[in-house]
Structures are given as C-alpha cells and as structure tokens.
Amino acid sequence: MAINYRTQQKIKEKLSPYVKTQLVHASRLLQKNQVDLISELNNYYESNPFIEISENPQIQASFTHEANDYSLADTLADSHAVSLDEYLIQQVNEKPLSAHEKRQMTYLIGQLDQDGYYRKEDQASRQLFAWSQAELETYLSILQSLEPKGIGARNLQECLALQAKALPDGQLVEALINDHLEDLAQGNFDKIAQQESIPLDQVRAGFIQIQSLEPRPARNFSHDIPAYTLPDIIVKTENGQVSFQVSKDYLPQISFKQGYYQAMTAKSPDEETLAYLKDKKREFDWLVFSLKKRDQLLLKISQYLVHYQAAYLNQQENQLRPLSQKELAQTLNYDESTISRAIMDKYLQYNQRILSFHDLLAKKISVNGETLTRQQAEKFIRQTIDQEYPHHPLSDQAISDHLALHNYYLARRTVAKYRQAMGIPGARRRKRQKLAQKNKDQA
C-alpha cells in the first residue's frame, strides 16, 4: 500500500517521536531526484556504521572515459546546481541557532512546495513535528528572513510583502500590497490615491515596483533542468505494449552489515549502546521501506501520466490534455503536497525522449464552454502582443477584447496574470522598450 499522508495525519497522535522523525525523512527522500538521491544515500552511509554502500556495476558499463580518474560522482557534482533545500539549509547553518533549532528548520524547509511557498495547514505541521503555534511562527519567521526574499510565504500577497520589506523605502509598496492588491490588479489607481491621500504618480510608481517582484521565489531552483539529467522512470513502447521501470542503474547499492551488527549486540552492551544499535537497525529498515514506497509512487504517477497523455507523447496531438497537479492528486487519492514532492525535479524517459513530470501537466481554463490549456492561452497572448503596433501597444483589456473576436474569452485579469508569468511587461513599458530599441538601431 502506498504512503498516504491523509491516513498518516489520522494516526499521528499515536506515533512515537522516532516514527515522526522517520516520516519526515521518508517525505524528504520522496522529493529527491536521482542525482540528489545518490548524495542522500552517501549521507546515510557516513552516519550509519552498519550500512554498506557499493557502486552499481551498471555505472561502469554505461560510462567510459579516457581519464582513469573519471567517475559519475564527479560529473554530477560539476553539472548539478545547488538545490533550494541545500541553499536554505546552508543559510540556516550560518545562523546562531541550537542544533535542535537547526534540525526543526530543516523539517520546515521540507514542507515548502515547488514555488517556495509554505501552503501546509498549520495544524498539520504542528502535530507532525509536535510544535506549538508559537514555535511554528518562530521557525517560519526565521525561514522568511532567508534568501531568496519571499521564501516561506503562505500566499502570493505575503510573498510580495516580504520582498517589499527588503526594498529601500518600501513602506508604501508594502502598504499597497497588504491593503490594495485587488484594486491594483483592476487598475483602480485613482481610488487608491484617494483612500491613501497620496499623489497618483506614487501609486503608479509603487505598482511598477510590485511588477518587478518575484511571485515564485523558488523559480530558479525548482525547474532548472540539470546539465546532466538522469531519468527516474524508464518507459518503453514495443509492439503497442508500454512497459515502466524504475531507473536504478546509477544508484549505489545498499545493504546491512548483519554480521557486524550481530557481533556488536552479542557483546552484551549497556542499555545506551544497545539502544543506539537498535536505532541504527531501524534507520536502515526505514530507509529501505521509504525507497520502496518512493519507487511505487513514482511508478503509479508515471503510469497514469503516460496513459493520460498518450496522444501527445505519440505525436498524435500537439497539445497536452488539461491536467492539474491537484486533479492528479485527487485521481490517485493522495494529498496534493505528496504529489508535489514526488514529481519535483523528476524525469521520465519515454523511448529516447526525456521529459520532466511537470511537462505532462497542463492547467486548464474554461473558454466559451470549451477547455483551453494555459499553454494555449499564453501562446495566443504572446502572438497578439508580437503583432501589436510598437507605438500603440495593447493594454490587457485590449488583448482580452482582441482574443474575444477570435472566440477566446479571457478576462482582463487573467490576461494580466499570464502576461506577467511569461515575463512580458505592461503596455507602457513595452512602448518605452521598443522606442528605446528603435532609437538605438538608428544611432
């Protein structure tokens, strides 16, 4: 039976502190991709004297190099960027915190989603880690003080406000975010200026600053594909049959030094030493169990995604079928945060093509009674902007009206949201940029 964190929440009051800790480790293993998992297994080897680790013989058969000192580990170390977890934990370790506090911060970092938000229910984290509300708020405050700014926010508004606090003289921007975000999105600048008793130009200047903030603080960590990508799942099609296999070719093999363990326990050690020995044996058992559950969940997700997006993968269709992460979680009967961890930075190889799990998800929008994926909506918005007249760029409302003429009905706010997500500036800034480029070309 696969790990279901809803079920875990129902029995968490009965769990021992040791089991709670192991559930945290299982959750962290789940979100590791092949490259990070290699490093994680080495950490277990270094901290547990009874774990034996050996290089998979498949590695030597798969890689050749002229230099004798070539190794897979060197290649991965050189090409793989620092993960968000590593970056945050490094900052935590530099803070004057106790070992216990640093350990709790590591648990909290493991609760972040792919965008860097803390979207868990407070009660769920408190009960899982046996924290009080005050402790949770303290750890969150520490987390939100780290780089990148906005990390650990509960929602978009808090994310932007955290970044505004770091701006020089950012009090006005922070106030606009906290009190007038909805009116800003609707362009009600006059209304804001009147309510705040400030000049209209200050509102507009504040709005420009807000547009420069990062709505996804983990953007540069979560979806960057490493230069050397190892797929977690291998999918092959032959004679109409599809097969799925967990890729283990590059993972080291782990085993337990049973003879050494028995020899140590046979020496009639004191209670403290005996407890230590049993703890290390349980740690190994949990590691094996967690890796098995990780493999089962990845197989389950990949099987559903491949069958659901079969037409796209087999090039019978050029667009994905709409499927959100939330819908995937509901279909497979898992908590969305569990699915988020499972597919984070994971890849599958479909025949000779390597795809991110996220590449097989597509958000959907209701358009004139039909379903339009976010990818399609962004494509239409970009095409419209590319065709606009440089001296009179289209406002978001004008883009919305233009799309409506072609039976694509997107609200102005939706157009603005997708335009910003694509990194396309507003009409005024586009005009300034194009005029500046024109003057540069004529110079």
C-alpha positions in Angstrom: 0.0 0.0 0.0 1.4 3.4 -1.0 2.2 6.1 1.6 -1.0 8.2 2.1 -0.3 11.2 4.2 -4.0 11.8 4.9 -4.0 8.4 6.7 -0.8 9.4 8.5 -2.5 12.5 9.8 -5.3 10.5 11.4 -2.8 8.4 13.5 -0.1 10.9 14.1 -1.2 11.4 17.8 -0.2 7.7 18.4 3.2 8.0 16.7 6.4 7.9 18.7 8.9 10.8 18.2 11.2 8.3 16.4 8.5 7.4 13.9 7.5 11.0 13.4 11.2 11.7 12.6 11.3 8.8 10.1 8.2 10.1 8.4 9.9 13.4 7.8 12.9 11.5 6.3 10.6 9.5 4.1 9.0 12.7 2.9 12.4 14.2 2.1 13.5 11.0 0.2 10.3 11.2 -1.8 11.2 14.6 -3.2 14.8 13.7 -4.2 15.6 13.0 -7.8 18.2 10.5 -8.9 21.1 12.9 -8.6 20.1 14.1 -5.1 19.3 10.6 -4.0 22.9 9.5 -4.7 24.1 12.2 -2.3 21.4 11.3 0.3 22.4 7.6 0.3 26.0 8.6 0.8 24.9 10.7 3.8 23.2 7.6 5.3 26.4 5.6 4.7 28.5 8.1 6.5 26.2 8.4 9.6 25.3 4.7 10.0 28.2 2.3 10.6 26.1 -0.7 9.6 25.1 0.5 6.2 27.2 -0.9 3.3 27.2 1.0 0.1 28.7 -0.1 -3.2 28.8 1.4 -6.7 26.3 -0.2 -9.1 28.2 -2.3 -11.7 25.8 -0.8 -14.3 27.6 2.5 -13.9 30.9 1.2 -15.1 29.3 -0.5 -18.1 27.4 2.7 -19.0 30.3 5.3 -18.8 33.7 5.3 -20.4 36.3 8.0 -20.4 39.9 8.4 -21.4 41.0 9.5 -17.9 41.4 6.9 -15.3 40.1 9.1 -12.5 36.7 9.7 -14.2 33.7 9.0 -12.1 29.9 9.6 -12.3 30.0 11.4 -9.0 32.5 14.0 -10.4 30.3 14.6 -13.4 27.2 15.1 -11.3 28.9 17.3 -8.8 30.2 19.6 -11.6 26.9 19.8 -13.6 24.2 19.9 -11.0 23.2 23.2 -9.4 22.6 23.7 -5.7 19.0 22.7 -4.8 16.7 25.1 -2.9 16.9 22.9 0.2 20.6 23.0 0.2 20.7 26.7 -0.3 18.3 27.3 2.6 19.9 24.8 4.9 23.3 26.4 4.3 21.9 29.8 5.4 20.3 28.2 8.5 23.6 26.6 9.5 25.2 30.1 9.4 22.7 31.4 11.9 23.3 31.4 15.7 20.8 28.6 16.3 21.0 25.5 18.5 21.4 22.0 16.9 17.7 21.3 17.8 16.5 24.5 16.2 18.5 23.8 13.0 17.0 20.4 12.8 13.5 21.8 13.2 14.3 24.3 10.5 15.3 21.5 8.2 12.0 19.8 8.7 10.1 23.1 7.9 12.2 23.6 4.7 11.0 20.2 3.7 7.4 21.4 3.8 7.9 24.0 1.1 6.2 23.5 -2.3 7.9 23.8 -5.7 7.3 27.6 -5.8 8.9 28.1 -2.3 5.6 28.6 -0.5 4.5 27.2 2.8 1.0 26.1 2.0 0.5 23.4 4.6 -2.2 23.8 7.2 -0.5 25.0 10.4 -2.2 22.3 12.5 -0.8 19.5 10.2 2.8 20.7 10.7 2.3 21.3 14.4 1.0 17.8 15.0 3.6 16.1 12.8 6.5 17.8 14.4 5.0 18.3 17.9 5.3 22.1 17.7 3.3 24.7 19.5 1.8 27.5 17.4 4.4 29.9 18.8 7.2 27.5 17.8 5.8 27.3 14.2 5.6 31.1 13.9 9.2 31.4 15.2 10.6 28.9 12.7 8.5 30.5 9.9 9.9 33.9 10.8 13.4 32.6 10.5 12.7 30.9 7.2 11.1 34.1 5.8 14.3 36.0 6.7 16.4 33.9 4.3 17.2 34.4 0.7 15.5 34.4 -1.8 13.2 37.0 -0.4 9.6 35.8 -0.3 10.5 32.2 0.6 8.2 30.5 3.1 5.2 32.8 2.3 1.7 31.3 2.8 0.3 33.1 -0.3 1.1 35.5 -3.1 0.2 38.6 -1.1 2.6 37.6 1.8 5.3 36.7 -0.7 5.2 40.1 -2.3 5.0 41.9 1.0 8.1 40.1 2.3 10.0 41.3 -0.7 8.7 44.8 -0.3 10.1 44.9 3.2 13.6 44.4 1.8 13.2 47.4 -0.6 14.7 50.8 0.3 11.8 52.9 1.4 9.5 50.1 0.6 6.8 51.0 3.2 4.4 52.4 0.5 4.9 49.3 -1.7 4.2 47.1 1.3 1.1 49.0 2.2 -0.2 48.8 -1.4 0.3 45.0 -1.4 -1.3 44.5 2.0 -4.3 46.8 1.5 -4.9 47.4 -2.2 -3.7 44.4 -4.2 -7.1 43.7 -5.7 -7.6 47.3 -6.8 -4.1 47.4 -8.2 -4.9 44.3 -10.3 -8.0 46.1 -11.6 -6.1 49.3 -12.3 -8.1 51.4 -9.8 -5.2 53.7 -9.1 -7.4 56.8 -8.6 -9.3 55.0 -5.9 -6.1 54.0 -4.1 -4.6 57.5 -4.3 -7.8 59.0 -2.8 -8.0 56.4 0.0 -4.3 56.8 0.9 -4.3 60.6 0.3 -1.2 60.3 -1.9 -0.4 61.5 -5.4 -1.5 59.3 -8.3 2.1 59.1 -9.5 3.2 57.5 -6.3 0.6 54.8 -6.7 1.7 54.1 -10.3 5.4 54.1 -9.2 4.5 51.6 -6.5 2.7 49.4 -8.9 5.7 49.3 -11.2 7.9 48.2 -8.3 5.4 45.5 -7.4 5.5 44.2 -11.0 9.3 43.8 -10.6 8.8 41.4 -7.6 9.1 37.6 -8.0 5.8 35.8 -7.4 7.7 32.4 -7.4 10.7 32.8 -5.2 11.9 29.2 -5.9 11.7 29.7 -9.6 15.4 29.4 -10.2 15.7 26.3 -8.1 12.6 24.1 -8.8 12.5 23.7 -12.5 16.1 24.2 -13.8 17.0 21.0 -15.6 20.5 19.9 -14.7 23.0 19.7 -17.5 23.2 16.0 -16.8 19.7 14.6 -16.4 19.1 11.1 -15.0 15.5 9.8 -15.6 13.8 8.3 -12.6 11.4 6.2 -14.7 12.2 4.4 -18.0 9.1 4.0 -20.3 9.4 1.8 -23.4 6.9 1.1 -26.1 7.2 -2.0 -28.3 4.5 -3.6 -30.5 1.8 -1.4 -28.8 2.9 -2.5 -25.4 4.1 0.0 -22.8 6.5 -1.0 -20.0 7.5 1.0 -17.0 10.7 0.6 -14.9 12.3 2.5 -12.1 15.7 3.5 -13.1 18.3 2.2 -10.7 21.3 1.9 -13.0 23.1 4.9 -11.4 22.1 4.5 -7.8 24.6 2.8 -5.4 23.6 -0.5 -3.9 22.9 -0.5 -0.2 23.0 -3.4 2.3 23.1 -4.0 6.0 26.2 -5.4 7.8 24.3 -8.1 9.6 27.4 -9.9 10.8 29.0 -6.8 12.3 25.6 -5.9 13.9 25.2 -9.3 15.5 28.8 -9.2 16.8 28.2 -5.9 18.4 24.9 -6.9 20.1 26.4 -10.2 21.3 28.9 -8.3 23.5 26.1 -7.6 26.0 26.4 -3.8 25.6 24.9 -1.3 28.1 21.4 0.0 27.6 22.5 3.2 25.9 24.7 1.4 23.4 22.1 -1.3 22.8 19.5 1.5 22.1 22.0 3.1 19.6 22.4 -0.2 17.8 18.7 -0.8 17.5 18.2 2.7 16.4 20.7 2.2 13.5 19.0 -1.0 12.5 15.6 0.7 12.4 17.1 3.5 10.4 18.2 1.1 7.7 14.8 -0.7 7.7 13.1 2.7 7.3 15.4 3.7 4.5 14.7 0.5 2.6 10.9 0.9 3.2 10.9 4.6 2.2 12.8 3.9 -1.0 10.4 1.1 -1.9 7.4 3.4 -1.3 9.1 6.2 -3.4 9.5 3.8 -6.3 5.9 2.6 -6.1 4.5 6.1 -6.1 6.7 7.3 -9.0 5.6 4.2 -11.0 1.9 4.9 -10.2 2.2 8.6 -11.2 4.1 7.9 -14.4 1.7 5.1 -15.5 -1.2 7.5 -15.1 0.5 10.4 -16.9 1.8 8.4 -19.8 -1.6 6.8 -20.4 -3.5 10.1 -20.0 -1.1 12.0 -22.3 -0.6 9.1 -24.7 -1.8 11.0 -27.8 0.7 13.9 -27.1 3.6 11.5 -26.4 2.9 9.5 -29.5 2.7 12.8 -31.5 -0.9 12.2 -32.5 -1.8 15.5 -30.9 0.4 18.6 -30.5 -1.2 19.8 -27.2 -1.4 18.2 -23.8 -4.7 17.2 -22.3 -5.5 19.6 -19.4 -4.5 18.1 -16.1 -3.5 20.0 -13.0 -1.4 18.8 -10.1 -4.5 18.9 -7.9 -6.5 16.7 -10.3 -3.6 14.3 -10.5 -3.5 14.0 -6.7 -7.3 13.5 -6.4 -7.3 10.9 -9.1 -4.6 8.9 -7.4 -6.1 9.5 -3.9 -3.0 11.4 -2.5 -2.6 14.7 -0.8 -1.5 17.3 -3.3 1.6 18.1 -1.3 2.7 14.5 -1.6 2.3 14.5 -5.3 4.1 17.9 -5.5 7.1 16.3 -3.7 7.0 13.2 -5.8 7.2 15.0 -9.1 9.6 17.8 -8.1 12.7 17.7 -10.3 11.8 14.2 -11.5 12.2 13.0 -15.1 11.0 10.1 -17.2 12.5 8.7 -20.3 9.8 7.9 -22.9 11.6 5.8 -25.5 14.5 8.1 -26.3 12.9 11.4 -25.1 13.5 12.7 -21.6 10.6 14.7 -20.1 10.0 16.4 -16.7 7.0 15.0 -14.9 5.8 18.7 -14.8 6.0 18.7 -18.6 3.0 16.3 -18.7 0.8 18.6 -16.7 -1.3 21.4 -18.2 -3.5 23.9 -16.4 -6.9 24.4 -18.0 -9.1 27.4 -18.5 -12.8 27.5 -19.3 -13.2 29.3 -22.6 -16.6 29.6 -24.3 -17.7 26.3 -22.9 -14.5 24.6 -24.0 -11.3 23.7 -22.3 -8.2 25.7 -23.1 -4.9 24.9 -21.5 -2.8 27.6 -20.0 -0.1 26.8 -22.6 -2.5 27.6 -25.4 -3.8 30.8 -23.7 -0.2 32.1 -23.2 0.6 31.2 -26.8 -2.4 33.3 -28.0 -1.5 36.2 -25.8 2.1 36.2 -27.0 1.1 36.0 -30.6 -1.3 39.0 -30.1 1.5 41.1 -28.4 4.0 40.2 -31.1 1.6 41.6 -33.8 0.8 44.8 -32.0 1.8 48.2 -33.3 5.0 49.4 -31.5 3.8 52.9 -31.0 0.5 51.8 -29.6 0.9 48.6 -27.6 -2.2 46.8 -26.5 -3.4 47.1 -22.9 -4.5 43.9 -21.1 -8.2 44.8 -21.7 -7.4 45.4 -25.4 -5.7 42.0 -25.6 -8.8 40.5 -23.9 -11.1 42.2 -26.5 -8.9 41.0 -29.4 -9.0 37.4 -28.2 -12.7 37.6 -27.8 -13.0 38.5 -31.5 -11.5 35.0 -32.1 -13.8 33.3 -29.6 -11.2 33.1 -26.9 -12.8 34.7 -23.8 -10.2 35.5 -21.2 -10.8 38.1 -18.5 -8.5 41.1 -18.4 -7.2 40.0 -15.0 -6.4 36.5 -16.5 -4.6 38.1 -19.4 -2.5 40.2 -17.0 -1.7 37.2 -14.8 -0.4 35.1 -17.7 1.4 38.0 -19.4 3.3 38.7 -16.1 4.0 35.0 -15.7 5.6 35.0 -19.2 7.8 37.9 -18.1 6.2 40.3 -20.7 5.9 43.9 -19.3 2.8 46.0 -19.5 1.9 48.2 -22.4 3.7 51.4 -21.3 6.9 49.6 -20.6 6.8 47.7 -23.9 6.3 51.0 -25.7 9.4 52.5 -23.9 11.4 49.4 -24.6 10.5 49.3 -28.3 11.1 53.1 -28.8 14.5 52.8 -27.0 15.5 49.9 -29.2 14.4 51.8 -32.3 16.5 54.9 -31.3 19.4 52.5 -30.6 19.1 50.9 -34.0 19.0 54.4 -35.7 22.0 55.7 -33.8 
